[in-house]
Amino acid sequence: MLTTTTDAFQDIREAIRSLCAEFPDEYHRRIDMDRAYPEAFVDALTRAGWMAALIPEEYGGSGLGLTEASVIMEEINRAGGNSGACHGQMYNMNTLLKHGSDAQKRDILPRLASGELRLQSMGVTEPTTGTDTTKIRTTAVRKGDRYVINGQKVWISRVQHSDLMILLARTTPLADVTKKSEGLSIFLVDVKQAMAAGMAVRPILNMVNHETNELFFDNLEIPAENLIGQEGQGFRYILTGLNAERALIAAECIGDGYWFVDRVTRYVGDRVVFGRPIGQNQGVQFPIAESYIEIEAANLMRYKACRLFDDGQPCGAEANMAKYLAAKASWEAANACIQFHGGFGFACEYDVERKFRETRLYQVAPISTNLILSYIAEHVLGLPRSF
Ligand SMILES: Cc1cc2nc3c(=O)[nH]c(=O)nc-3n(C[C@H](O)[C@H](O)[C@H](O)COP(=O)(O)OP(=O)(O)OC[C@H]3O[C@@H](n4cnc5c(N)ncnc54)[C@H](O)[C@@H]3O)c2cc1C
């Protein structure tokens, strides 16, 4: 590894690196080609306690903060893996920790910590409403001690490799609320029970391997106690998870960015064309240097966002800016990496094309670059609302 990060988390970094070393490039390449789930890798992370990093010690976890969780995710991507297989548990955890009832926490957290359960999936996006989340059409209607769910979701990841999913649905019709963000609620859904009684799952073959699906709900009944927090406040709750998600994705992009810079720096130092290493040409050096600068800068904002989150401070602007900067930096690094590998950048055995596809996702999901710009323009700078 050429690039080094000096921070207070060297112990975590070393531990994750040594675990990741047992899962070399060939492992992740094969999983990607087979469109498989990295079971062995996620099991190893779970057994070593890393998937329980955010769970308080009283529930069997290690009680670490989002900052440490982000270091774990960063190191996975930096080692050539893809945190997309397991990052859901990290950001979903925050929603449960901050808004779940004591009974829910006592029931679920120890089982997540032991690895008996996985909470890897979150169902928000819908085909007809896209980013306009408050317009979602999936409904949850209270019927005695149950909620009955009907509707459709799209692009929902890791459903078939998760025991629990956090689901956003409308409990009060949009026409009956004063603010469009009200009347939405979040629920814990037992995935296997749901698949047996009202939730159909259809995988979407796509560019990256996150086990991503369409979901169809047809009178799915779930116990009323699966509601998280207060009915109607789910949009506010889910934002907690989304800020954590943005900061974690920023860290993953930073891991990707370092991976690309490491790989391309090594390659252009070795590859000789026209009688000298291609890395001796400034036309080759400068895009690599530029992306390295941008990764380092994005890293500062990532730590700021994580620190605010861990201190319980508002961090919407910082989490969004960290995700924006890091996704942009990793994408620039990916472009330089594939470009200067020439034809070999397209050969699967170099892993550049795989990582290139994986990091490209973060321009669009979990929130598109345009929507971040819109958030900053309107919520931070106070410009007139466009929607
Ligand atoms: C591989 C993958 C995994 C995913 N996993 C999950 C998951 O686990 N759970 C989940 O809930 N969702 C998931 N998603 C969905 C993801 O969060 C959405 O795709 C993303 O938020 C964009 O929403 P959309 O696809 O509906 O795009 P749209 O909302 O249709 O927007 C399309 C594009 O239009 C532009 N745009 C839209 N509105 C505006 C505007 N007002 N101003 C300027 N530009 C605008 C943006 O550039 C945007 O990229 C996943 C998506 C992918 C591809």
The ligand as an SDF file (V2000), in Angstrom:
LIG
                    3D

 53 58  0  0  0  0  0  0  0  0999 V2000
  -27.3560   -0.6850   -6.8890 C   0  0  0  0  0  0  0  0  0  0  0  0
  -28.3560    0.1320   -6.1570 C   0  0  0  0  0  0  0  0  0  0  0  0
  -28.6600   -0.1830   -4.8400 C   0  0  0  0  0  0  0  0  0  0  0  0
  -29.6480    0.5320   -4.1570 C   0  0  0  0  0  0  0  0  0  0  0  0
  -30.0160    0.1410   -2.8880 N   0  0  0  0  0  0  0  0  0  0  0  0
  -31.0750    0.7340   -2.2750 C   0  0  0  0  0  0  0  0  0  0  0  0
  -31.5820    0.2530   -1.0250 C   0  0  0  0  0  0  0  0  0  0  0  0
  -31.0410   -0.6930   -0.4540 O   0  0  0  0  0  0  0  0  0  0  0  0
  -32.6810    0.8530   -0.4850 N   0  0  0  0  0  0  0  0  0  0  0  0
  -33.3270    1.8960   -1.0890 C   0  0  0  0  0  0  0  0  0  0  0  0
  -34.3120    2.3840   -0.5640 O   0  0  0  0  0  0  0  0  0  0  0  0
  -32.8630    2.3930   -2.3110 N   0  0  0  0  0  0  0  0  0  0  0  0
  -31.7600    1.8330   -2.8910 C   0  0  0  0  0  0  0  0  0  0  0  0
  -31.3080    2.3080   -4.1030 N   0  0  0  0  0  0  0  0  0  0  0  0
  -32.0250    3.4070   -4.7560 C   0  0  0  0  0  0  0  0  0  0  0  0
  -31.2340    4.7160   -4.7950 C   0  0  0  0  0  0  0  0  0  0  0  0
  -31.1950    5.2930   -3.5270 O   0  0  0  0  0  0  0  0  0  0  0  0
  -31.9020    5.5920   -5.8680 C   0  0  0  0  0  0  0  0  0  0  0  0
  -31.6620    4.9880   -7.1210 O   0  0  0  0  0  0  0  0  0  0  0  0
  -31.3760    6.9950   -5.8530 C   0  0  0  0  0  0  0  0  0  0  0  0
  -31.7390    7.6390   -4.6660 O   0  0  0  0  0  0  0  0  0  0  0  0
  -31.9170    7.7940   -7.0430 C   0  0  0  0  0  0  0  0  0  0  0  0
  -33.3020    7.6590   -7.1030 O   0  0  0  0  0  0  0  0  0  0  0  0
  -34.0000    7.2340   -8.4770 P   0  0  0  0  0  0  0  0  0  0  0  0
  -33.2720    6.0540   -9.0260 O   0  0  0  0  0  0  0  0  0  0  0  0
  -35.4460    7.0580   -8.2410 O   0  0  0  0  0  0  0  0  0  0  0  0
  -33.7320    8.4460   -9.4250 O   0  0  0  0  0  0  0  0  0  0  0  0
  -34.7010    9.6700   -9.7650 P   0  0  0  0  0  0  0  0  0  0  0  0
  -35.2730   10.2660   -8.5440 O   0  0  0  0  0  0  0  0  0  0  0  0
  -35.6370    9.2180  -10.8450 O   0  0  0  0  0  0  0  0  0  0  0  0
  -33.6560   10.6860  -10.3640 O   0  0  0  0  0  0  0  0  0  0  0  0
  -32.8990   10.3750  -11.5550 C   0  0  0  0  0  0  0  0  0  0  0  0
  -31.8370   11.4360  -11.7130 C   0  0  0  0  0  0  0  0  0  0  0  0
  -32.4760   12.6870  -11.9830 O   0  0  0  0  0  0  0  0  0  0  0  0
  -31.8030   13.7260  -11.3230 C   0  0  0  0  0  0  0  0  0  0  0  0
  -32.8050   14.4620  -10.5210 N   0  0  0  0  0  0  0  0  0  0  0  0
  -33.9500   14.0020   -9.9590 C   0  0  0  0  0  0  0  0  0  0  0  0
  -34.6080   14.9830   -9.3400 N   0  0  0  0  0  0  0  0  0  0  0  0
  -33.8740   16.1130   -9.4920 C   0  0  0  0  0  0  0  0  0  0  0  0
  -34.0010   17.4760   -9.0670 C   0  0  0  0  0  0  0  0  0  0  0  0
  -35.0620   17.9030   -8.3580 N   0  0  0  0  0  0  0  0  0  0  0  0
  -33.0260   18.3550   -9.4070 N   0  0  0  0  0  0  0  0  0  0  0  0
  -31.9440   17.9600  -10.1270 C   0  0  0  0  0  0  0  0  0  0  0  0
  -31.7660   16.6860  -10.5410 N   0  0  0  0  0  0  0  0  0  0  0  0
  -32.7090   15.7750  -10.2390 C   0  0  0  0  0  0  0  0  0  0  0  0
  -30.6720   13.1330  -10.5050 C   0  0  0  0  0  0  0  0  0  0  0  0
  -29.4530   13.2970  -11.2220 O   0  0  0  0  0  0  0  0  0  0  0  0
  -30.9730   11.6650  -10.4550 C   0  0  0  0  0  0  0  0  0  0  0  0
  -29.8120   10.8660  -10.4670 O   0  0  0  0  0  0  0  0  0  0  0  0
  -30.2980    1.6180   -4.7950 C   0  0  0  0  0  0  0  0  0  0  0  0
  -29.9590    1.9590   -6.1050 C   0  0  0  0  0  0  0  0  0  0  0  0
  -29.0130    1.2270   -6.7870 C   0  0  0  0  0  0  0  0  0  0  0  0
  -28.7160    1.5980   -8.2210 C   0  0  0  0  0  0  0  0  0  0  0  0
  1  2  1  0
  2  3  1  0
  2 52  2  0
  3  4  2  0
  4  5  1  0
  4 50  1  0
  5  6  2  0
  6  7  1  0
  6 13  1  0
  7  8  2  0
  7  9  1  0
  9 10  1  0
 10 11  2  0
 10 12  1  0
 12 13  2  0
 13 14  1  0
 14 15  1  0
 14 50  1  0
 15 16  1  0
 16 17  1  0
 16 18  1  0
 18 19  1  0
 18 20  1  0
 20 21  1  0
 20 22  1  0
 22 23  1  0
 23 24  1  0
 24 25  2  0
 24 26  1  0
 24 27  1  0
 27 28  1  0
 28 29  2  0
 28 30  1  0
 28 31  1  0
 31 32  1  0
 32 33  1  0
 33 34  1  0
 33 48  1  0
 34 35  1  0
 35 36  1  0
 35 46  1  0
 36 37  1  0
 36 45  1  0
 37 38  2  0
 38 39  1  0
 39 40  1  0
 39 45  2  0
 40 41  1  0
 40 42  2  0
 42 43  1  0
 43 44  2  0
 44 45  1  0
 46 47  1  0
 46 48  1  0
 48 49  1  0
 50 51  2  0
 51 52  1  0
 52 53  1  0
M  END
$$$$
